[in-house]
Amino acid sequence: MTIALHLVSAVVGDIALDVKAGSVTLDEAWAPYAKSDLTIALPNAATLTALDPRGDARVTISAARSTLSGGAFVAQSSRTFNLSVRSLSIDHNEDTVELTLASDEALLQSYGLISTTPDTSALAHQTSVRSIVNEVLLAKIGASLAAGDADADFTTTTALTNMMTDPATTFITSLQGYAAVNCTVDKADTSWFVAGTHSGNLYNPTTADSYLKLDPNTAALQNGVQAGKTYTLSGWGNVKVKCTGTSQGARERTITIFVTAASLGGTVEYHSAQLPNTVNTPTQVGVTFTVPADATAVIGRAYLGNTIGQVRWNAFLLVEGDGLETDGVTPLAYWDGASAATAFYTYTWTGNANASTSTRTPLVSRDPSALTWQPGDDAWDFIGPVLTQAHLRLFCDEQRVWRLVDNTYSLDGRVTVATGFNAYSASDTISLDAVASDGTPLWCDAVVVKYTWTDSTGAQQTAYDAAAEDSAQKTMLVQYTRPYPGPGAAAYILSRVQGQGRTLDLTAAVDYSATPGMEASATLPGTTDQTGYASSVSWDFSADTMTVGTRGLIDTPPSAWVQLPENETWLDSPVGASWISEVV
């Protein structure tokens, strides 16, 4: 018979609490991952103030188990739990206080964005979910992720149209215009180009106001622009002969847009940055402009803008919007209908090649609104759909260490429960209808994820993601009131619940080293030994017991290699226990 000594203490700051009863649970399926219910003797007013959850109170629980050996108690395992106070309830009849404690996911769950405008800062980090979590979320609560490799790209996408009908300056047709004014244009300069096979070189200027028209002269609002919208026109330019004569001022070596409207008081010019006045220094420049509702004319020009010099122009891109990628930082790279497909987009002409507009179509529908944090929304609801789609899990352990992990995450060590060793009781359940404490099904073989949100135009949108096993019989519906982040969430959720149709809930002697993610093994009468993983561990301080939840259980006969003693490999298996026939 083992004689054990259990010691449990708790402090708030440096104030000791008188613990009467309580429990702590770690559960990989929960958020928060760690929760505790603690009963303490009613303390004085100062201690109650220190425990007030409105003051960011934290309680540290220390628990230890020792066993009697050789007339003295020898420490076997211990653990501390640093948790935030979520609620406090005083029982004046019993002179006790009930405390509800939780790990720091609760901080993100209660932190709503305090702003009058949406937070789009996550877009600048969209190539790394790890960076989004660190820089956008955890920074809000003064925390950061522990080192790790689990990460995912969450690049958002948008469909666009290049409204230039001959963007590569092929000059095959006259649809785009490209007429030279106050200079001559070489329509087949092969000395430099970005797109197509040549550029248009402006040379032999007759005045400083020398330029290439970028309009087809088919309408007052050129190139299909519409009143009330914002556009960006960019292009690549390269000085062939340095400009050293009389300058046209702000227009020289720029793309310039002229917008005429009464509301503007006439015609207003919008200029891109100037090309470097250095020979063979190719540069992309662009200009963003808004067309007023009363606009009567919009025209564009690519300037030489000097009485001496030569400038080559090529690769024009006219799009609606600010001309930036969805990260809000990177200028759009040039593309047209001949551009090769990428990991995110395909490209095509809307009509004849080099004589029509062209489109960029996302391969994965993931609107930037999926990374837009709305005022008042809590941080956990914002990041949840992103993590699920990326097949990642974010949790904070009982020591306030934040981790971002994928499905390969596991911990060293093993939780062993065996009759005659440390087992007190066990329940073996196979159920299609079992649910967690929050009502989430513990097993399914099909998942449908429903997203509902309001888009930038105010329209209600709905999208679905789904995944299922063959001949599925039970479907779990998961609903998010967030923009659709692309496919993948349903498959991830399904992978997380697989192996949970059968569960062993094991009550055993306390071991404070046991942790979800460790291997778990159970040896019980009347059933084949089981191995899998611990999914939850709960310590009951009043009963001096722990309860271990499991997942991914498999029958494990004595010949299985996982049953071999520590430091022994399958190469050491006895005759008749060939690894070929062993269970893995």
C-alpha positions as CSV (number, residue, x, y, z in Angstrom):
1,M,0.0,0.0,0.0
2,T,1.3,3.4,-1.0
3,I,1.0,6.2,1.6
4,A,0.9,9.6,-0.2
5,L,1.0,13.1,1.0
6,H,-0.7,15.9,-1.0
7,L,-0.1,19.5,-0.5
8,V,-2.0,22.3,-2.2
9,S,-1.5,26.0,-1.6
10,A,-2.5,29.2,-3.4
11,V,-1.5,32.8,-3.4
12,V,-2.7,36.1,-4.9
13,G,0.4,38.2,-5.2
14,D,2.2,37.5,-2.0
15,I,-1.0,36.9,0.0
16,A,-1.5,33.2,1.0
17,L,-5.0,31.8,0.6
18,D,-6.6,29.1,2.7
19,V,-7.6,26.4,0.2
20,K,-10.5,24.2,1.2
21,A,-11.2,22.4,-2.0
22,G,-10.7,22.6,-5.7
23,S,-9.6,21.2,-9.0
24,V,-7.6,22.1,-12.1
25,T,-8.2,20.8,-15.6
26,L,-6.0,21.0,-18.7
27,D,-7.9,20.1,-21.8
28,E,-6.5,20.5,-25.4
29,A,-10.1,20.9,-26.7
30,W,-10.9,23.8,-24.5
31,A,-10.2,27.5,-24.8
32,P,-9.1,28.4,-22.2
33,Y,-6.9,25.3,-22.1
34,A,-6.6,25.5,-18.3
35,K,-9.5,26.0,-15.9
36,S,-9.8,25.8,-12.2
37,D,-12.5,26.0,-9.5
38,L,-11.1,26.8,-6.1
39,T,-12.8,27.1,-2.8
40,I,-11.0,29.1,-0.2
41,A,-11.8,30.4,3.3
42,L,-13.3,33.8,3.4
43,P,-10.3,36.2,3.7
44,N,-10.1,39.8,4.9
45,A,-11.3,42.7,2.8
46,A,-7.8,43.5,1.5
47,T,-7.4,40.0,0.1
48,L,-10.9,40.1,-1.5
49,T,-9.8,43.4,-3.2
50,A,-6.7,41.7,-4.5
51,L,-8.8,38.8,-5.8
52,D,-11.3,41.1,-7.7
53,P,-11.3,39.9,-11.3
54,R,-11.9,43.5,-12.5
55,G,-8.3,44.3,-11.3
56,D,-6.6,41.7,-13.5
57,A,-6.1,39.4,-10.4
58,R,-4.1,36.3,-10.8
59,V,-3.8,33.3,-8.5
60,T,-0.9,30.8,-8.4
61,I,-1.7,27.3,-7.2
62,S,1.1,25.0,-6.1
63,A,0.4,21.3,-5.8
64,A,2.7,18.5,-4.9
65,R,2.5,14.7,-4.2
66,S,5.0,12.8,-2.1
67,T,5.1,9.1,-1.1
68,L,6.3,7.5,2.1
69,S,9.6,5.7,1.6
70,G,12.1,4.6,4.3
71,G,10.2,6.5,6.9
72,A,10.2,9.8,5.0
73,F,8.1,11.4,2.4
74,V,9.8,11.6,-1.0
75,A,8.6,14.1,-3.6
76,Q,7.1,12.4,-6.7
77,S,5.6,15.2,-8.7
78,S,4.6,18.8,-8.4
79,R,3.2,21.6,-10.5
80,T,2.2,25.3,-10.4
81,F,-0.7,26.9,-12.2
82,N,-0.6,30.6,-12.8
83,L,-4.2,31.5,-13.8
84,S,-6.3,34.7,-14.0
85,V,-9.3,35.2,-11.8
86,R,-12.5,35.1,-13.9
87,S,-15.1,35.2,-11.2
88,L,-15.5,35.4,-7.4
89,S,-18.5,34.4,-5.4
90,I,-18.8,34.7,-1.6
91,D,-20.9,32.2,0.4
92,H,-21.5,34.1,3.6
93,N,-23.3,31.1,5.2
94,E,-20.2,28.9,4.8
95,D,-17.6,31.7,5.1
96,T,-16.0,30.6,1.8
97,V,-15.2,32.1,-1.5
98,E,-15.6,30.3,-4.9
99,L,-13.0,31.3,-7.4
100,T,-13.1,30.5,-11.1
101,L,-9.7,30.7,-12.7
102,A,-8.5,30.3,-16.3
103,S,-5.4,30.4,-18.5
104,D,-4.7,33.5,-20.7
105,E,-6.9,32.6,-23.6
106,A,-9.6,34.2,-21.5
107,L,-7.7,37.5,-21.9
108,L,-8.1,37.3,-25.7
109,Q,-11.7,36.2,-25.3
110,S,-12.5,39.3,-23.3
111,Y,-10.4,41.8,-25.3
112,G,-12.6,43.5,-27.8
113,L,-11.0,45.8,-30.3
114,I,-11.3,49.3,-28.8
115,S,-11.5,51.5,-31.9
116,T,-14.0,53.4,-34.1
117,T,-12.4,51.9,-37.3
118,P,-11.5,48.4,-38.3
119,D,-8.0,47.1,-37.7
120,T,-6.4,45.9,-40.9
121,S,-2.8,45.5,-39.5
122,A,-3.0,41.7,-39.9
123,L,-2.9,42.1,-43.6
124,A,0.7,43.3,-43.5
125,H,1.6,39.9,-41.8
126,Q,-0.6,37.7,-43.9
127,T,2.2,35.4,-45.2
128,S,2.6,34.1,-41.6
129,V,-0.1,33.2,-39.2
130,R,2.5,33.1,-36.5
131,S,3.3,36.7,-37.2
132,I,-0.3,37.7,-37.1
133,V,-0.8,36.0,-33.7
134,N,2.4,37.6,-32.3
135,E,2.2,41.1,-33.8
136,V,-1.6,41.7,-33.9
137,L,-3.1,39.7,-31.1
138,L,-0.6,38.8,-28.3
139,A,0.9,42.2,-28.5
140,K,-2.4,43.6,-27.2
141,I,-1.9,41.7,-23.9
142,G,1.8,42.0,-23.7
143,A,2.5,38.4,-24.6
144,S,4.4,36.5,-27.3
145,L,4.6,33.0,-28.7
146,A,7.1,30.5,-27.5
147,A,9.6,29.5,-30.2
148,G,8.2,27.0,-32.7
149,D,8.0,26.1,-36.4
150,A,4.2,25.7,-36.8
151,D,3.1,28.3,-39.3
152,A,0.9,28.9,-42.4
153,D,0.6,31.3,-45.2
154,F,-2.7,33.2,-45.1
155,T,-2.4,35.4,-48.2
156,T,-5.7,37.1,-49.0
157,T,-6.8,37.5,-52.6
158,T,-8.8,39.9,-54.7
159,A,-10.1,39.7,-58.3
160,L,-8.9,42.6,-60.5
161,T,-9.1,43.9,-64.0
162,N,-6.3,45.6,-65.9
163,M,-8.3,48.2,-67.8
164,M,-5.4,48.9,-70.3
165,T,-6.2,47.2,-73.6
166,D,-2.5,47.1,-74.8
167,P,-0.6,47.1,-71.5
168,A,2.6,45.6,-72.9
169,T,2.9,48.4,-75.5
170,T,2.8,46.0,-78.4
171,F,1.2,48.7,-80.6
172,I,-0.5,45.9,-82.6
173,T,-3.8,47.7,-82.5
174,S,-4.8,51.3,-82.0
175,L,-7.3,50.5,-79.3
176,Q,-5.0,51.9,-76.5
177,G,-4.0,55.1,-78.3
178,Y,-0.3,55.5,-77.5
179,A,0.1,58.5,-79.7
180,A,3.2,60.6,-79.2
181,V,2.7,64.3,-78.6
182,N,5.5,66.9,-79.1
183,C,8.0,64.0,-79.6
184,T,8.5,60.8,-81.6
185,V,7.8,57.3,-80.3
186,D,9.8,54.3,-81.3
187,K,7.2,51.5,-81.1
188,A,9.7,48.7,-81.3
189,D,12.6,49.6,-78.9
190,T,14.0,46.2,-77.9
191,S,16.8,47.7,-75.7
192,W,14.6,47.3,-72.6
193,F,11.2,46.0,-71.7
194,V,9.3,44.4,-68.8
195,A,6.4,42.9,-70.7
196,G,5.9,41.8,-74.3
197,T,8.9,42.1,-76.6
198,H,9.7,45.8,-76.6
199,S,9.0,49.2,-75.1
200,G,7.9,52.5,-76.4
201,N,10.8,55.0,-76.5
202,L,10.0,58.7,-76.5
203,Y,12.7,60.8,-78.2
204,N,13.3,63.9,-80.4
205,P,11.1,66.2,-78.2
206,T,10.0,69.4,-79.8
207,T,8.9,71.0,-76.5
208,A,9.2,70.2,-72.8
209,D,5.5,69.1,-72.8
210,S,6.4,65.8,-74.6
211,Y,4.5,62.7,-73.7
212,L,2.8,59.4,-74.8
213,K,-1.0,59.5,-74.7
214,L,-2.4,56.6,-72.7
215,D,-6.0,56.9,-73.9
216,P,-8.0,55.4,-76.8
217,N,-10.0,58.6,-77.3
218,T,-13.3,56.7,-77.1
219,A,-14.9,58.5,-74.2
220,A,-14.6,61.6,-72.0
221,L,-13.7,59.3,-69.1
222,Q,-10.9,57.3,-70.7
223,N,-10.1,53.6,-70.3
224,G,-13.4,52.8,-68.8
225,V,-13.0,54.7,-65.5
226,Q,-16.3,55.6,-63.7
227,A,-17.3,58.5,-61.7
228,G,-17.2,58.0,-57.9
229,K,-14.4,55.4,-58.0
230,T,-10.7,55.4,-57.2
231,Y,-8.1,54.0,-59.6
232,T,-4.4,53.5,-59.8
233,L,-2.4,53.7,-63.0
234,S,1.1,52.4,-62.9
235,G,3.8,51.7,-65.5
236,W,7.5,50.8,-65.9
237,G,9.8,53.5,-67.2
238,N,13.5,53.7,-67.9
239,V,15.6,56.7,-69.0
240,K,17.6,55.9,-72.2
241,V,19.2,59.3,-72.6
242,K,19.5,61.6,-69.5
243,C,17.1,64.5,-69.5
244,T,19.3,67.7,-69.4
245,G,17.2,70.4,-71.2
246,T,14.2,72.5,-70.2
247,S,11.9,70.6,-67.9
248,Q,8.1,70.4,-67.8
249,G,8.4,70.5,-64.0
250,A,6.3,68.0,-62.0
251,R,5.3,66.2,-65.2
252,E,8.8,65.2,-66.3
253,R,9.4,61.4,-66.3
254,T,6.0,60.7,-64.6
255,I,2.7,59.2,-65.3
256,T,0.2,62.1,-65.0
257,I,-3.6,62.0,-64.8
258,F,-5.7,65.0,-65.6
259,V,-9.2,65.1,-64.1
260,T,-11.7,67.8,-65.0
261,A,-14.7,68.5,-62.8
262,A,-16.6,71.5,-61.6
263,S,-16.2,70.3,-58.0
264,L,-12.4,70.4,-58.5
265,G,-12.6,74.0,-59.8
266,G,-11.5,72.8,-63.3
267,T,-8.7,70.4,-64.2
268,V,-6.5,68.9,-61.5
269,E,-3.2,67.0,-62.2
270,Y,-2.2,63.9,-60.3
271,H,1.5,62.9,-60.7
272,S,3.4,59.7,-60.0
273,A,6.9,59.8,-58.6
274,Q,9.5,60.7,-61.1
275,L,11.6,58.1,-62.8
276,P,15.3,58.3,-61.8
277,N,17.1,60.6,-64.3
278,T,19.8,57.9,-64.6
279,V,20.3,55.8,-67.7
280,N,19.1,52.2,-67.5
281,T,17.5,52.4,-64.1
282,P,14.1,50.7,-64.7
283,T,11.5,51.8,-62.1
284,Q,7.8,51.1,-61.6
285,V,5.8,54.3,-60.8
286,G,2.1,54.8,-60.2
287,V,-0.5,57.4,-59.4
288,T,-3.8,57.0,-57.5
289,F,-6.7,59.2,-58.2
290,T,-10.5,59.5,-57.5
291,V,-13.0,60.4,-60.2
292,P,-15.6,62.9,-58.8
293,A,-19.2,62.3,-59.5
294,D,-19.3,65.4,-61.8
295,A,-16.1,64.5,-63.7
296,T,-16.3,65.5,-67.4
297,A,-12.9,64.3,-68.5
298,V,-10.1,61.9,-67.3
299,I,-7.0,61.4,-69.4
300,G,-3.6,59.9,-68.8
301,R,-0.1,60.5,-70.1
302,A,3.4,59.0,-69.7
303,Y,5.8,61.8,-69.9
304,L,9.2,62.5,-71.3
305,G,8.8,66.1,-70.2
306,N,12.1,67.6,-71.2
307,T,13.5,69.2,-74.4
308,I,16.5,66.9,-74.3
309,G,16.5,63.2,-73.4
310,Q,14.8,59.9,-74.1
311,V,12.5,57.8,-71.9
312,R,11.1,54.3,-72.5
313,W,7.7,53.2,-71.2
314,N,6.2,49.8,-70.9
315,A,4.0,47.5,-68.7
316,F,1.0,49.7,-67.8
317,L,-1.5,48.6,-65.2
318,L,-4.8,50.4,-64.6
319,V,-6.9,48.9,-61.7
320,E,-9.7,50.0,-59.5
321,G,-8.4,50.7,-55.9
322,D,-5.2,51.9,-54.3
323,G,-2.9,49.9,-56.5
324,L,-1.6,47.8,-53.6
325,E,-1.6,44.1,-52.9
326,T,-4.0,42.9,-50.2
327,D,-1.3,43.4,-47.6
328,G,-1.9,47.2,-48.0
329,V,1.9,47.8,-48.5
330,T,3.2,46.1,-51.6
331,P,2.5,47.8,-55.0
332,L,0.8,45.6,-57.5
333,A,3.2,43.9,-59.8
334,Y,2.5,44.2,-63.5
335,W,0.3,41.6,-65.1
336,D,-1.8,41.1,-68.2
337,G,-3.7,38.2,-69.8
338,A,-0.5,36.5,-70.9
339,S,1.0,36.4,-67.4
340,A,1.7,32.9,-66.0
341,A,-0.5,31.5,-63.3
342,T,0.8,31.8,-59.7
343,A,0.0,29.9,-56.5
344,F,-2.8,32.4,-56.0
345,Y,-4.1,33.7,-59.4
346,T,-4.8,32.9,-63.0
347,Y,-4.7,35.5,-65.7
348,T,-6.6,35.9,-69.0
349,W,-7.6,38.3,-71.7
350,T,-11.2,39.3,-71.8
351,G,-11.0,39.4,-75.6
352,N,-8.1,39.3,-78.1
353,A,-4.6,39.2,-76.7
354,N,-3.0,42.7,-76.4
355,A,-6.2,44.3,-77.6
356,S,-8.5,43.9,-74.6
357,T,-8.7,44.2,-70.9
358,S,-7.4,41.3,-68.8
359,T,-8.4,39.8,-65.5
360,R,-6.7,38.4,-62.4
361,T,-8.8,35.6,-60.8
362,P,-8.1,34.1,-57.4
363,L,-7.5,30.4,-57.2
364,V,-8.5,30.5,-53.6
365,S,-11.3,32.8,-52.5
366,R,-9.9,34.6,-49.4
367,D,-11.0,38.2,-49.2
368,P,-8.9,40.7,-47.2
369,S,-11.9,41.1,-44.9
370,A,-11.0,37.7,-43.4
371,L,-8.1,39.6,-41.8
372,T,-10.0,42.7,-40.9
373,W,-10.7,43.0,-37.1
374,Q,-13.9,44.9,-36.5
375,P,-14.4,47.3,-33.6
376,G,-15.8,45.5,-30.5
377,D,-15.1,42.0,-31.8
378,D,-13.0,40.0,-29.4
379,A,-9.5,38.8,-30.3
380,W,-10.3,35.1,-30.0
381,D,-13.3,35.3,-32.4
382,F,-11.2,37.2,-34.9
383,I,-8.3,34.7,-35.0
384,G,-10.4,31.5,-34.5
385,P,-11.5,31.0,-38.2
386,V,-8.0,31.9,-39.4
387,L,-6.4,29.3,-37.2
388,T,-8.9,26.6,-38.1
389,Q,-8.5,27.2,-41.8
390,A,-4.7,27.1,-41.4
391,H,-4.9,23.8,-39.4
392,L,-3.3,25.4,-36.3
393,R,-4.1,25.5,-32.6
394,L,-3.3,28.4,-30.3
395,F,-3.2,27.8,-26.6
396,C,-1.6,29.2,-23.4
397,D,-0.5,26.7,-20.8
398,E,-0.7,27.0,-17.0
399,Q,2.7,28.8,-16.9
400,R,1.5,31.6,-19.3
401,V,3.5,30.1,-22.2
402,W,1.7,30.7,-25.5
403,R,2.1,28.0,-28.2
404,L,1.0,27.8,-31.8
405,V,0.9,24.1,-32.8
406,D,-0.3,21.8,-35.6
407,N,-1.7,18.3,-35.5
408,T,1.8,16.8,-35.1
409,Y,2.2,18.4,-31.7
410,S,3.0,16.0,-28.9
411,L,5.0,15.9,-25.7
412,D,7.6,13.6,-24.4
413,G,6.6,11.3,-21.6
414,R,3.8,8.9,-21.0
415,V,0.7,8.8,-18.8
416,T,0.3,5.2,-17.6
417,V,-2.8,4.0,-15.8
418,A,-3.0,0.3,-14.8
419,T,-5.0,-1.8,-12.5
420,G,-3.0,-2.8,-9.5
421,F,-0.6,0.1,-10.1
422,N,-2.4,3.4,-9.9
423,A,-5.9,3.0,-11.4
424,Y,-8.9,3.7,-9.2
425,S,-11.6,3.5,-11.8
426,A,-12.2,3.7,-15.5
427,S,-15.1,4.2,-18.0
428,D,-14.8,3.0,-21.6
429,T,-17.3,4.8,-23.8
430,I,-18.2,4.4,-27.5
431,S,-20.8,6.9,-28.4
432,L,-22.1,8.7,-31.5
433,D,-23.9,11.3,-29.5
434,A,-21.5,12.2,-26.7
435,V,-20.9,16.0,-26.4
436,A,-18.4,18.1,-24.6
437,S,-19.4,20.5,-21.8
438,D,-20.1,23.2,-24.3
439,G,-22.3,21.0,-26.4
440,T,-19.7,20.3,-29.1
441,P,-20.0,16.7,-30.5
442,L,-17.1,14.5,-29.3
443,W,-17.3,12.5,-32.5
444,C,-18.4,12.9,-36.1
445,D,-17.3,11.7,-39.5
446,A,-18.4,14.7,-41.5
447,V,-18.0,18.5,-40.9
448,V,-19.8,21.4,-42.5
449,V,-18.5,24.9,-41.7
450,K,-20.8,27.8,-42.4
451,Y,-19.5,31.4,-42.7
452,T,-21.9,34.4,-42.6
453,W,-20.8,38.0,-42.8
454,T,-21.6,41.4,-44.2
455,D,-19.3,42.5,-47.1
456,S,-17.9,46.0,-47.8
457,T,-21.0,46.9,-49.8
458,G,-23.4,46.0,-46.9
459,A,-24.6,42.8,-48.5
460,Q,-25.0,39.6,-46.5
461,Q,-22.7,36.8,-47.6
462,T,-22.7,33.1,-46.9
463,A,-20.1,30.5,-47.8
464,Y,-19.5,26.8,-46.8
465,D,-16.7,24.4,-46.4
466,A,-17.1,20.7,-46.0
467,A,-15.2,17.5,-45.4
468,A,-16.4,13.9,-44.8
469,E,-15.3,10.3,-44.5
470,D,-16.7,7.7,-46.9
471,S,-20.2,6.7,-46.0
472,A,-20.4,9.4,-43.3
473,Q,-23.2,9.0,-40.7
474,K,-22.9,11.9,-38.3
475,T,-22.3,15.6,-39.4
476,M,-21.1,18.4,-37.2
477,L,-22.1,21.9,-38.1
478,V,-19.7,24.7,-37.1
479,Q,-20.8,28.3,-37.7
480,Y,-18.7,31.4,-37.8
481,T,-19.9,35.0,-38.2
482,R,-16.7,35.9,-40.0
483,P,-15.7,36.3,-43.7
484,Y,-14.9,33.1,-45.6
485,P,-11.1,32.4,-45.2
486,G,-10.8,29.8,-47.9
487,P,-11.2,26.0,-47.7
488,G,-9.6,23.8,-45.2
489,A,-11.4,24.4,-41.9
490,A,-13.7,21.5,-42.2
491,A,-10.9,19.0,-42.9
492,Y,-9.0,20.3,-39.9
493,I,-11.9,20.0,-37.5
494,L,-12.6,16.5,-38.8
495,S,-9.0,15.5,-38.2
496,R,-9.2,16.8,-34.7
497,V,-12.3,14.7,-33.8
498,Q,-11.1,11.5,-35.5
499,G,-10.1,8.9,-32.9
500,Q,-12.6,10.3,-30.4
501,G,-15.4,7.9,-31.0
502,R,-14.0,5.7,-28.3
503,T,-12.8,7.3,-25.1
504,L,-11.4,6.0,-21.8
505,D,-11.9,8.3,-18.8
506,L,-9.3,7.0,-16.3
507,T,-9.3,7.9,-12.6
508,A,-5.9,7.3,-11.0
509,A,-3.4,8.3,-8.4
510,V,-2.2,11.9,-8.8
511,D,0.7,12.5,-11.2
512,Y,1.3,16.2,-11.7
513,S,3.6,15.6,-14.7
514,A,0.7,14.3,-16.8
515,T,-0.1,16.6,-19.6
516,P,-2.4,16.6,-22.7
517,G,-0.4,15.6,-25.7
518,M,1.6,12.9,-23.9
519,E,1.2,9.3,-24.9
520,A,-1.3,7.5,-22.8
521,S,-1.6,3.8,-22.0
522,A,-4.2,1.9,-20.0
523,T,-4.1,-1.6,-18.7
524,L,-7.5,-2.6,-17.4
525,P,-9.2,-6.0,-16.7
526,G,-11.4,-7.5,-19.4
527,T,-10.0,-5.5,-22.3
528,T,-6.9,-5.4,-24.5
529,D,-4.3,-2.8,-23.4
530,Q,-5.0,0.6,-25.0
531,T,-2.6,3.2,-26.2
532,G,-3.3,6.7,-27.5
533,Y,-2.8,10.2,-26.3
534,A,-3.9,12.1,-23.3
535,S,-6.4,14.8,-24.3
536,S,-7.2,16.1,-20.9
537,V,-6.0,15.8,-17.3
538,S,-8.0,16.9,-14.3
539,W,-6.7,17.0,-10.7
540,D,-9.2,16.9,-7.8
541,F,-7.6,18.4,-4.8
542,S,-10.4,17.2,-2.5
543,A,-10.3,13.5,-3.6
544,D,-6.5,13.4,-4.3
545,T,-7.1,11.9,-7.7
546,M,-6.6,12.7,-11.3
547,T,-8.8,11.9,-14.2
548,V,-7.3,11.4,-17.7
549,G,-9.2,11.8,-20.9
550,T,-7.9,10.1,-24.0
551,R,-8.1,10.2,-27.8
552,G,-6.8,8.1,-30.7
553,L,-7.0,4.8,-28.8
554,I,-5.9,1.6,-30.4
555,D,-5.8,-2.0,-29.1
556,T,-2.2,-2.8,-28.2
557,P,-1.3,-6.5,-27.6
558,P,1.7,-7.4,-25.5
559,S,3.8,-8.0,-28.6
560,A,3.3,-4.4,-29.9
561,W,6.6,-2.5,-30.0
562,V,5.1,0.4,-27.9
563,Q,4.9,-2.1,-25.1
564,L,8.6,-2.7,-25.1
565,P,10.4,-1.6,-21.9
566,E,12.1,1.8,-22.0
567,N,15.5,1.8,-23.8
568,E,14.6,-1.4,-25.7
569,T,13.9,-1.3,-29.4
570,W,12.0,-3.6,-31.8
571,L,15.4,-5.0,-32.8
572,D,15.5,-6.5,-29.3
573,S,12.1,-8.2,-29.7
574,P,12.1,-11.8,-28.5
575,V,11.8,-14.7,-31.0
576,G,8.3,-15.0,-32.1
577,A,7.6,-11.3,-31.7
578,S,8.7,-10.1,-35.2
579,W,8.1,-6.4,-35.7
580,I,6.4,-7.2,-39.0
581,S,3.4,-8.6,-37.2
582,E,3.4,-6.1,-34.4
583,V,0.7,-3.4,-34.1
584,V,1.8,0.1,-34.8
